[in-house]
Amino acid sequence: MASSVSYELLQAKQGAINGIATLDGTGKVPVAQLPASAIETYKGKYATSVALIAAHATGVLADYAYVTETTSYWYWNEELEAGEAWVNQQITEAAYALLTAAEKAAVPYIVVV
C-alpha cells in the first residue's frame, strides 16, 4: 500500500510548482519548469557598454551581459559604494584592491595586469 501512495504522490509532483522537475526528450529540464531568475539574468550581447546601460539602466544581482567592445562580460554590482552600476568583469589589480569585500563578492572578477 505504501509504495502505491508514494508512486501516486510522485506522479502528482512531477512538473508541478514546488514539485519535481522532469526531463524532456534531450535529457534537459524544460524551460517552463525553470524559475524566471534562472533564465532572465543574461541580458544579451551589446556592442558597447553605453548600449548595455541604455538598454538596462538598472539591474539586479546576477544580471550579466556580453560587451563586444571590451570582449568581456559585464555584471550588475549593487554592492558598489558609488551606487548601483554595471561593471566590467575584467579589472586591473590596482582597481580590484580598492574594492570592499562585499563589492568583490558581487561579481566574478578577472584580475588583469
N, CA, C and O atoms as a MOPAC input file, in Angstrom:
PM7 MOZYME 1SCF
protein

 N      0.81700 1    -1.19900 1     0.00000 1
 C      0.00000 1     0.00000 1     0.00000 1
 C      0.86200 1     1.26500 1     0.00000 1
 O      0.58200 1     2.20900 1    -0.73800 1
 N      1.90800 1     1.28200 1     0.82700 1
 C      2.74800 1     2.48200 1     0.92400 1
 C      3.41000 1     2.80600 1    -0.39100 1
 O      3.54300 1     3.98300 1    -0.72600 1
 N      3.83700 1     1.80000 1    -1.16200 1
 C      4.50600 1     2.07600 1    -2.42100 1
 C      3.54200 1     2.67700 1    -3.44500 1
 O      3.96700 1     3.51500 1    -4.24000 1
 N      2.28900 1     2.29500 1    -3.46300 1
 C      1.34100 1     2.86600 1    -4.42000 1
 C      1.01700 1     4.31400 1    -4.06700 1
 O      0.82100 1     5.13800 1    -4.96000 1
 N      0.95700 1     4.63300 1    -2.76900 1
 C      0.73400 1     6.01700 1    -2.34700 1
 C      1.93600 1     6.86300 1    -2.75200 1
 O      1.76700 1     7.96900 1    -3.26500 1
 N      3.13500 1     6.36000 1    -2.52900 1
 C      4.34100 1     7.08900 1    -2.89400 1
 C      4.41900 1     7.30000 1    -4.40300 1
 O      4.82600 1     8.36700 1    -4.86300 1
 N      4.03200 1     6.29100 1    -5.16800 1
 C      4.05200 1     6.40400 1    -6.62200 1
 C      3.04700 1     7.45600 1    -7.08300 1
 O      3.35600 1     8.25800 1    -7.96400 1
 N      1.87000 1     7.46100 1    -6.50800 1
 C      0.85200 1     8.45600 1    -6.86500 1
 C      1.31500 1     9.86000 1    -6.50000 1
 O      1.09900 1    10.80700 1    -7.25800 1
 N      1.94300 1     9.99200 1    -5.35600 1
 C      2.47200 1    11.28400 1    -4.94400 1
 C      3.55300 1    11.75000 1    -5.90800 1
 O      3.58100 1    12.91700 1    -6.30000 1
 N      4.43700 1    10.84600 1    -6.28900 1
 C      5.49000 1    11.16500 1    -7.25200 1
 C      4.88700 1    11.64000 1    -8.56600 1
 O      5.32500 1    12.64700 1    -9.12100 1
 N      3.90300 1    10.93600 1    -9.05900 1
 C      3.25700 1    11.30900 1   -10.31300 1
 C      2.60900 1    12.69300 1   -10.21400 1
 O      2.67700 1    13.47800 1   -11.15900 1
 N      1.99000 1    12.98800 1    -9.08500 1
 C      1.32400 1    14.27700 1    -8.89900 1
 C      2.31900 1    15.43200 1    -8.81300 1
 O      1.99900 1    16.55100 1    -9.21200 1
 N      3.51500 1    15.17400 1    -8.29900 1
 C      4.51500 1    16.22700 1    -8.09900 1
 C      5.36400 1    16.50200 1    -9.32900 1
 O      6.00300 1    17.55200 1    -9.40200 1
 N      5.39100 1    15.59500 1   -10.29500 1
 C      6.25200 1    15.78700 1   -11.47000 1
 C      5.77700 1    16.96400 1   -12.30600 1
 O      4.62000 1    17.02200 1   -12.72300 1
 N      6.68000 1    17.89200 1   -12.54200 1
 C      6.38800 1    19.06100 1   -13.36400 1
 C      5.49900 1    20.08400 1   -12.69900 1
 O      5.11500 1    21.06200 1   -13.34100 1
 N      5.15800 1    19.89900 1   -11.43800 1
 C      4.28300 1    20.81500 1   -10.71700 1
 C      5.10100 1    21.87200 1    -9.97700 1
 O      6.27400 1    21.65900 1    -9.66900 1
 N      4.47200 1    23.00600 1    -9.69700 1
 C      5.11800 1    24.05300 1    -8.91300 1
 C      5.47100 1    23.48200 1    -7.54200 1
 O      4.65800 1    22.79900 1    -6.91700 1
 N      6.68400 1    23.76400 1    -7.08100 1
 C      7.21000 1    23.22600 1    -5.82000 1
 C      7.22700 1    21.69900 1    -5.81600 1
 O      7.15200 1    21.06700 1    -4.76300 1
 N      7.32700 1    21.12500 1    -6.99900 1
 C      7.34300 1    19.67000 1    -7.11300 1
 C      8.67700 1    19.16100 1    -7.60900 1
 O      9.73600 1    19.61900 1    -7.18000 1
 N      8.61000 1    18.20600 1    -8.52100 1
 C      9.80200 1    17.54600 1    -9.04800 1
 C      9.92100 1    17.88200 1   -10.53100 1
 O      8.98300 1    17.66300 1   -11.29700 1
 N     11.06500 1    18.40800 1   -10.93200 1
 C     11.27800 1    18.73300 1   -12.34000 1
 C     11.37900 1    17.44200 1   -13.15100 1
 O     11.87700 1    16.42300 1   -12.67100 1
 N     10.89800 1    17.50900 1   -14.37700 1
 C     11.01100 1    16.37600 1   -15.28700 1
 C     12.07800 1    16.68200 1   -16.31900 1
 O     12.64200 1    17.77600 1   -16.31000 1
 N     12.36600 1    15.75500 1   -17.19800 1
 C     13.32400 1    15.95600 1   -18.28300 1
 C     12.60000 1    15.82700 1   -19.61100 1
 O     11.65600 1    15.04900 1   -19.74700 1
 N     13.06000 1    16.60800 1   -20.59700 1
 C     12.47400 1    16.49000 1   -21.93300 1
 C     13.17700 1    15.37600 1   -22.69700 1
 O     13.96800 1    14.63100 1   -22.11900 1
 N     12.90000 1    15.25800 1   -23.97200 1
 C     13.47600 1    14.20400 1   -24.80000 1
 C     14.98300 1    14.28300 1   -24.96600 1
 O     15.61100 1    13.30500 1   -25.37000 1
 N     15.57800 1    15.44200 1   -24.65800 1
 C     17.03500 1    15.58600 1   -24.76700 1
 C     17.72500 1    15.44500 1   -23.41200 1
 O     18.94000 1    15.61000 1   -23.31100 1
 N     16.94800 1    15.13900 1   -22.37100 1
 C     17.52500 1    14.95700 1   -21.04500 1
 C     17.70400 1    16.25100 1   -20.26700 1
 O     18.44600 1    16.28600 1   -19.28600 1
 N     17.03100 1    17.31900 1   -20.69500 1
 C     17.14300 1    18.61300 1   -20.01900 1
 C     15.81600 1    18.98100 1   -19.35900 1
 O     14.75100 1    18.52900 1   -19.78000 1
 N     15.90100 1    19.80500 1   -18.32200 1
 C     14.69400 1    20.30600 1   -17.67300 1
 C     14.03600 1    21.30400 1   -18.63000 1
 O     14.70900 1    22.21800 1   -19.10700 1
 N     12.74000 1    21.15500 1   -18.92400 1
 C     12.06100 1    22.10600 1   -19.80800 1
 C     12.10200 1    23.52700 1   -19.24000 1
 O     12.00600 1    23.72100 1   -18.02900 1
 N     12.24600 1    24.51100 1   -20.12000 1
 C     12.34400 1    25.91600 1   -19.70800 1
 C     11.14000 1    26.31600 1   -18.85500 1
 O     11.28800 1    27.10000 1   -17.91800 1
 N      9.96400 1    25.79600 1   -19.16100 1
 C      8.75700 1    26.15300 1   -18.41300 1
 C      8.86200 1    25.76000 1   -16.93900 1
 O      8.15100 1    26.31800 1   -16.10300 1
 N      9.73500 1    24.81300 1   -16.60900 1
 C      9.86500 1    24.36200 1   -15.22900 1
 C     11.00500 1    25.06300 1   -14.48400 1
 O     11.22600 1    24.79800 1   -13.30200 1
 N     11.72300 1    25.94800 1   -15.16400 1
 C     12.81900 1    26.68400 1   -14.52600 1
 C     12.28700 1    27.98100 1   -13.92000 1
 O     11.38100 1    28.59500 1   -14.48300 1
 N     12.83600 1    28.40500 1   -12.78000 1
 C     12.41300 1    29.69600 1   -12.22600 1
 C     12.89400 1    30.82700 1   -13.13400 1
 O     13.93800 1    30.72200 1   -13.77900 1
 N     12.13100 1    31.88800 1   -13.17100 1
 C     12.47500 1    33.03000 1   -14.03100 1
 C     13.88400 1    33.52700 1   -13.77000 1
 O     14.58400 1    33.91000 1   -14.70700 1
 N     14.31400 1    33.52900 1   -12.51500 1
 C     15.65000 1    34.03300 1   -12.19100 1
 C     16.75800 1    33.19400 1   -12.81500 1
 O     17.87900 1    33.67700 1   -12.97700 1
 N     16.46500 1    31.96000 1   -13.16200 1
 C     17.47800 1    31.09300 1   -13.76300 1
 C     17.70000 1    31.39900 1   -15.22900 1
 O     18.74800 1    31.05400 1   -15.77500 1
 N     16.74800 1    32.03200 1   -15.87500 1
 C     16.87500 1    32.26700 1   -17.31200 1
 C     16.82500 1    33.73500 1   -17.70100 1
 O     17.08700 1    34.06700 1   -18.85700 1
 N     16.50100 1    34.60600 1   -16.78600 1
 C     16.36900 1    36.01600 1   -17.13000 1
 C     17.56900 1    36.86300 1   -16.72500 1
 O     17.54900 1    38.08000 1   -16.90500 1
 N     18.60600 1    36.24700 1   -16.18400 1
 C     19.74200 1    37.03700 1   -15.73100 1
 C     20.64000 1    37.48000 1   -16.87800 1
 O     21.28200 1    38.52600 1   -16.78000 1
 N     20.70400 1    36.70600 1   -17.97400 1
 C     21.53200 1    37.08900 1   -19.11400 1
 C     20.77000 1    38.11700 1   -19.93400 1
 O     19.67900 1    37.83800 1   -20.43000 1
 N     21.34000 1    39.29200 1   -20.07400 1
 C     20.66200 1    40.40300 1   -20.73700 1
 C     21.01100 1    40.53400 1   -22.21600 1
 O     20.44300 1    41.37700 1   -22.91000 1
 N     21.93000 1    39.71800 1   -22.70400 1
 C     22.23400 1    39.74300 1   -24.12400 1
 C     23.62000 1    40.26400 1   -24.45000 1
 O     24.45600 1    40.47500 1   -23.57100 1
 N     23.83700 1    40.46500 1   -25.74600 1
 C     25.13100 1    40.91600 1   -26.26100 1
 C     24.97300 1    42.34100 1   -26.77600 1
 O     24.02700 1    42.64600 1   -27.50100 1
 N     25.90700 1    43.21300 1   -26.39600 1
 C     25.84900 1    44.62000 1   -26.78300 1
 C     27.18400 1    45.04800 1   -27.36100 1
 O     28.23300 1    44.55700 1   -26.94500 1
 N     27.14700 1    45.95400 1   -28.31200 1
 C     28.36500 1    46.43100 1   -28.97200 1
 C     29.23800 1    47.22700 1   -28.00900 1
 O     30.46300 1    47.10400 1   -28.03200 1
 N     28.61000 1    48.04400 1   -27.16300 1
 C     29.35400 1    48.89800 1   -26.23700 1
 C     28.69800 1    48.88000 1   -24.86300 1
 O     27.55400 1    48.45100 1   -24.71100 1
 N     29.43500 1    49.35100 1   -23.87100 1
 C     28.86200 1    49.45900 1   -22.52600 1
 C     27.76300 1    50.51600 1   -22.49800 1
 O     26.80600 1    50.40100 1   -21.73200 1
 N     27.89900 1    51.53800 1   -23.32600 1
 C     26.87000 1    52.57900 1   -23.41600 1
 C     25.55500 1    51.96300 1   -23.90100 1
 O     24.48300 1    52.29300 1   -23.39400 1
 N     25.64600 1    51.07700 1   -24.87600 1
 C     24.44000 1    50.40500 1   -25.38700 1
 C     23.81900 1    49.50800 1   -24.31700 1
 O     22.59600 1    49.44000 1   -24.19500 1
 N     24.65200 1    48.82600 1   -23.55200 1
 C     24.16000 1    47.98200 1   -22.46300 1
 C     23.40800 1    48.81700 1   -21.43700 1
 O     22.29500 1    48.47100 1   -21.04100 1
 N     24.01800 1    49.91300 1   -21.00800 1
 C     23.41100 1    50.77300 1   -19.99400 1
 C     22.12900 1    51.41300 1   -20.51300 1
 O     21.16600 1    51.57700 1   -19.76400 1
 N     22.11400 1    51.77300 1   -21.78800 1
 C     20.90200 1    52.34600 1   -22.37400 1
 C     19.76100 1    51.32500 1   -22.39100 1
 O     18.60100 1    51.67500 1   -22.17400 1
 N     20.10000 1    50.07400 1   -22.64900 1
 C     19.08000 1    49.02500 1   -22.70200 1
 C     18.61200 1    48.59100 1   -21.32100 1
 O     17.44800 1    48.23300 1   -21.13900 1
 N     19.52100 1    48.62500 1   -20.34600 1
 C     19.21500 1    48.17400 1   -18.98200 1
 C     19.81500 1    49.15800 1   -17.98800 1
 O     20.89000 1    48.92500 1   -17.43800 1
 N     19.11100 1    50.25400 1   -17.76700 1
 C     19.62000 1    51.29400 1   -16.86800 1
 C     19.77000 1    50.79800 1   -15.43300 1
 O     20.60100 1    51.30900 1   -14.68300 1
 N     18.98200 1    49.81700 1   -15.05600 1
 C     19.08400 1    49.22800 1   -13.72600 1
 C     19.13500 1    47.71300 1   -13.86600 1
 O     18.88300 1    47.16200 1   -14.93700 1
 N     19.46000 1    47.06500 1   -12.78000 1
 C     19.52100 1    45.61400 1   -12.80500 1
 C     19.39800 1    45.05800 1   -11.40800 1
 O     19.13600 1    45.77900 1   -10.44500 1
 N     19.59200 1    43.76300 1   -11.32300 1
 C     19.58600 1    43.08600 1   -10.02700 1
 C     20.80000 1    42.18400 1    -9.96200 1
 O     21.38200 1    41.82900 1   -10.98600 1
 N     21.17600 1    41.81500 1    -8.74400 1
 C     22.31500 1    40.94000 1    -8.55300 1
 C     22.17700 1    39.71300 1    -9.43500 1
 O     21.10500 1    39.11000 1    -9.49200 1
 N     23.23600 1    39.33700 1   -10.11700 1
 C     23.33100 1    38.19200 1   -11.02800 1
 C     23.01100 1    38.54300 1   -12.47700 1
 O     23.19400 1    37.69700 1   -13.35200 1
 N     22.53900 1    39.75800 1   -12.76700 1
 C     22.35300 1    40.16000 1   -14.16100 1
 C     23.71700 1    40.29600 1   -14.82400 1
 O     24.65900 1    40.80800 1   -14.21900 1
 N     23.82000 1    39.84100 1   -16.05800 1
 C     25.07000 1    39.99300 1   -16.78800 1
 C     24.80500 1    40.07500 1   -18.28300 1
 O     23.75300 1    39.65500 1   -18.76400 1
 N     25.77000 1    40.62100 1   -19.01100 1
 C     25.66700 1    40.77600 1   -20.46000 1
 C     27.07200 1    40.75800 1   -21.04300 1
 O     28.05300 1    41.01100 1   -20.34400 1
 N     27.15200 1    40.45500 1   -22.33000 1
 C     28.44300 1    40.45400 1   -23.00700 1
 C     28.58100 1    41.75200 1   -23.79300 1
 O     27.66400 1    42.15200 1   -24.51100 1
 N     29.74600 1    42.41600 1   -23.65200 1
 C     30.02100 1    43.66200 1   -24.37200 1
 C     31.15900 1    43.40000 1   -25.34500 1
 O     32.28500 1    43.10900 1   -24.94300 1
 N     30.84700 1    43.50600 1   -26.63000 1
 C     31.81200 1    43.21500 1   -27.69000 1
 C     33.01700 1    44.15200 1   -27.63300 1
 O     34.15100 1    43.71500 1   -27.83000 1
 N     32.78400 1    45.41500 1   -27.37100 1
 C     33.83700 1    46.43400 1   -27.32700 1
 C     34.97000 1    46.04200 1   -26.36600 1
 O     36.14100 1    46.28000 1   -26.66500 1
 N     34.63400 1    45.44900 1   -25.22700 1
 C     35.63500 1    45.08500 1   -24.23400 1
 C     35.95500 1    43.58700 1   -24.24600 1
 O     36.79400 1    43.11500 1   -23.48000 1
 N     35.28100 1    42.85900 1   -25.11700 1
 C     35.39900 1    41.39400 1   -25.20000 1
 C     35.33500 1    40.74300 1   -23.82000 1
 O     36.13900 1    39.87700 1   -23.47700 1
 N     34.34300 1    41.19400 1   -23.04000 1
 C     34.19100 1    40.65500 1   -21.69300 1
 C     32.73600 1    40.74600 1   -21.25200 1
 O     31.91400 1    41.43500 1   -21.85700 1
 N     32.45500 1    40.02500 1   -20.17900 1
 C     31.13200 1    40.09000 1   -19.57600 1
 C     31.07900 1    41.24800 1   -18.59300 1
 O     32.06500 1    41.55700 1   -17.92300 1
 N     29.92700 1    41.87700 1   -18.51400 1
 C     29.66600 1    42.94000 1   -17.56000 1
 C     28.59100 1    42.44100 1   -16.60800 1
 O     27.64200 1    41.77600 1   -17.02300 1
 N     28.74300 1    42.76300 1   -15.33700 1
 C     27.82500 1    42.30500 1   -14.30200 1
 C     27.21800 1    43.48100 1   -13.55700 1
 O     27.83500 1    44.53800 1   -13.42100 1
 N     26.00400 1    43.28000 1   -13.08100 1
 C     25.37000 1    44.28200 1   -12.24400 1
 C     25.92400 1    44.10600 1   -10.83500 1
 O     25.81600 1    43.02200 1   -10.26200 1
 N     26.51100 1    45.14900 1   -10.27300 1
 C     27.10000 1    45.08200 1    -8.94300 1
 C     26.40800 1    46.09700 1    -8.04900 1
 O     26.79100 1    47.26600 1    -8.01200 1
 N     25.38700 1    45.64700 1    -7.33100 1
 C     24.63400 1    46.55500 1    -6.46500 1
 C     25.36100 1    46.84900 1    -5.15500 1
 O     24.87300 1    47.62500 1    -4.33400 1
 N     26.52100 1    46.23500 1    -4.96000 1
 C     27.30000 1    46.45800 1    -3.74200 1
 C     28.26200 1    47.63300 1    -3.86000 1
 O     28.88900 1    48.01100 1    -2.87000 1
 N     28.39200 1    48.21600 1    -5.03700 1
 C     29.32400 1    49.32900 1    -5.20500 1
 C     28.92300 1    50.51400 1    -4.34100 1
 O     27.75500 1    50.90100 1    -4.30500 1
 N     29.89100 1    51.08200 1    -3.65300 1
 C     29.61600 1    52.22100 1    -2.77600 1
 C     29.12000 1    53.43500 1    -3.55500 1
 O     28.37100 1    54.25100 1    -3.01800 1
 N     29.52800 1    53.55700 1    -4.80200 1
 C     29.13700 1    54.70300 1    -5.61400 1
 C     27.70400 1    54.56000 1    -6.12900 1
 O     27.20100 1    55.46100 1    -6.80000 1
 N     27.05700 1    53.47100 1    -5.83300 1
 C     25.69400 1    53.25500 1    -6.30100 1
 C     25.62500 1    52.05100 1    -7.22100 1
 O     26.64400 1    51.44400 1    -7.55000 1
 N     24.44200 1    51.72100 1    -7.62300 1
 C     24.25300 1    50.55900 1    -8.47500 1
 C     24.84100 1    50.82200 1    -9.85700 1
 O     24.68800 1    51.91300 1   -10.40600 1
 N     25.51500 1    49.81300 1   -10.41900 1
 C     26.19200 1    50.04500 1   -11.68100 1
 C     26.54500 1    48.74400 1   -12.38200 1
 O     26.71600 1    47.70100 1   -11.75000 1
 N     26.64800 1    48.82800 1   -13.68800 1
 C     27.20200 1    47.74100 1   -14.48700 1
 C     28.71400 1    47.86000 1   -14.40800 1
 O     29.25100 1    48.96200 1   -14.51800 1
 N     29.40900 1    46.75100 1   -14.21900 1
 C     30.86200 1    46.78800 1   -14.15000 1
 C     31.46100 1    45.73000 1   -15.05600 1
 O     30.89900 1    44.65100 1   -15.24900 1
 N     32.61000 1    46.06700 1   -15.60100 1
 C     33.34600 1    45.14300 1   -16.44500 1
 C     33.91900 1    44.03600 1   -15.56700 1
 O     34.49400 1    44.30400 1   -14.51200 1
 N     33.75900 1    42.80500 1   -16.00600 1
 C     34.29300 1    41.67200 1   -15.25300 1
 C     35.81000 1    41.74800 1   -15.16400 1
 O     36.39700 1    41.34300 1   -14.16000 1
 N     36.44900 1    42.26800 1   -16.21300 1
 C     37.90700 1    42.38500 1   -16.21400 1
 C     38.29200 1    43.66700 1   -15.49800 1
 O     37.80100 1    44.74600 1   -15.82900 1
 N     39.17200 1    43.54100 1   -14.51500 1
 C     39.52900 1    44.68500 1   -13.69300 1
 C     41.03600 1    44.63700 1   -13.41700 1
 O     41.62500 1    43.56200 1   -13.30400 1
 N     41.63400 1    45.79900 1   -13.31200 1
 C     43.07300 1    45.83000 1   -13.01900 1
 C     43.30200 1    45.44600 1   -11.55900 1
 O     42.40000 1    45.53500 1   -10.72600 1
 N     44.51700 1    45.02300 1   -11.27300 1
 C     44.87000 1    44.64200 1    -9.90800 1
 C     44.71800 1    45.82300 1    -8.95300 1
 O     44.25600 1    45.66000 1    -7.82400 1
 N     45.10700 1    47.00400 1    -9.40900 1
 C     45.01300 1    48.20600 1    -8.56700 1
 C     43.54800 1    48.54400 1    -8.26600 1
 O     43.21100 1    48.87400 1    -7.12900 1
 N     42.68800 1    48.46500 1    -9.26700 1
 C     41.26600 1    48.75500 1    -9.06000 1
 C     40.61200 1    47.70400 1    -8.17200 1
 O     39.75800 1    48.02800 1    -7.34700 1
 N     41.01100 1    46.44800 1    -8.33800 1
 C     40.45700 1    45.36700 1    -7.52400 1
 C     40.81400 1    45.55300 1    -6.04600 1
 O     40.00000 1    45.27500 1    -5.16500 1
 N     42.02300 1    46.02200 1    -5.78600 1
 C     42.48100 1    46.23900 1    -4.40800 1
 C     41.64700 1    47.29900 1    -3.68600 1
 O     41.55100 1    47.27900 1    -2.45900 1
 N     41.04700 1    48.21500 1    -4.43200 1
 C     40.24800 1    49.28900 1    -3.83400 1
 C     38.82500 1    48.86100 1    -3.48200 1
 O     38.13200 1    49.56900 1    -2.75100 1
 N     38.38300 1    47.71600 1    -3.98900 1
 C     37.01400 1    47.25400 1    -3.72700 1
 C     36.87100 1    46.71800 1    -2.31000 1
 O     37.82100 1    46.18500 1    -1.73600 1
 N     35.67100 1    46.86700 1    -1.75300 1
 C     35.37900 1    46.28400 1    -0.44400 1
 C     35.15700 1    44.77800 1    -0.62700 1
 O     35.02800 1    44.29700 1    -1.75300 1
 N     35.11400 1    44.05800 1     0.46000 1
 C     34.87500 1    42.61100 1     0.39600 1
 C     33.51800 1    42.31600 1    -0.24400 1
 O     33.40000 1    41.37600 1    -1.03000 1
 N     32.50100 1    43.10200 1     0.08000 1
 C     31.16400 1    42.90700 1    -0.49600 1
 C     31.17500 1    43.16900 1    -1.99600 1
 O     30.54700 1    42.43700 1    -2.76100 1
 N     31.88600 1    44.20800 1    -2.41700 1
 C     31.97000 1    44.52100 1    -3.84400 1
 C     32.68100 1    43.40800 1    -4.60000 1
 O     32.27000 1    43.04600 1    -5.70200 1
 N     33.74300 1    42.86600 1    -4.01900 1
 C     34.48700 1    41.76400 1    -4.65100 1
 C     33.62400 1    40.51900 1    -4.78100 1
 O     33.71400 1    39.79700 1    -5.77400 1
 N     32.79200 1    40.26900 1    -3.78700 1
 C     31.97300 1    39.05700 1    -3.78100 1
 C     30.80200 1    39.14800 1    -4.75200 1
 O     30.24400 1    38.11500 1    -5.12300 1
 N     30.41500 1    40.33400 1    -5.17200 1
 C     29.22200 1    40.50700 1    -6.01400 1
 C     29.45100 1    40.17700 1    -7.47800 1
 O     28.48600 1    39.93500 1    -8.20300 1
 N     30.68000 1    40.15700 1    -7.93200 1
 C     30.99100 1    39.93400 1    -9.35200 1
 C     32.13500 1    38.93700 1    -9.45600 1
 O     33.08300 1    39.01400 1    -8.67400 1
 N     32.07200 1    37.99600 1   -10.40900 1
 C     33.21000 1    37.08500 1   -10.61600 1
 C     34.28100 1    37.79400 1   -11.43400 1
 O     34.39500 1    37.58800 1   -12.64200 1
 N     35.05900 1    38.62800 1   -10.76300 1
 C     36.07200 1    39.44200 1   -11.44900 1
 C     37.21700 1    38.59000 1   -12.00900 1
 O     37.57000 1    37.54300 1   -11.46600 1
 N     37.77500 1    39.07600 1   -13.10500 1
 C     39.01800 1    38.53800 1   -13.66100 1
 C     40.04100 1    39.66100 1   -13.53200 1
 O     39.92600 1    40.69000 1   -14.19800 1
 N     41.03300 1    39.46500 1   -12.68100 1
 C     42.04000 1    40.49500 1   -12.43700 1
 C     43.10400 1    40.40400 1   -13.51400 1
 O     43.72100 1    39.35600 1   -13.70000 1
 N     43.31900 1    41.51400 1   -14.22700 1
 C     44.31000 1    41.56500 1   -15.30200 1
 C     45.42900 1    42.52200 1   -14.91100 1
 O     45.22700 1    43.46500 1   -14.14500 1
 N     46.58800 1    42.26300 1   -15.44500 1
 C     47.75800 1    43.07600 1   -15.11700 1
 C     47.90200 1    44.19300 1   -16.12200 1
 O     48.83000 1    44.99600 1   -16.02400 1

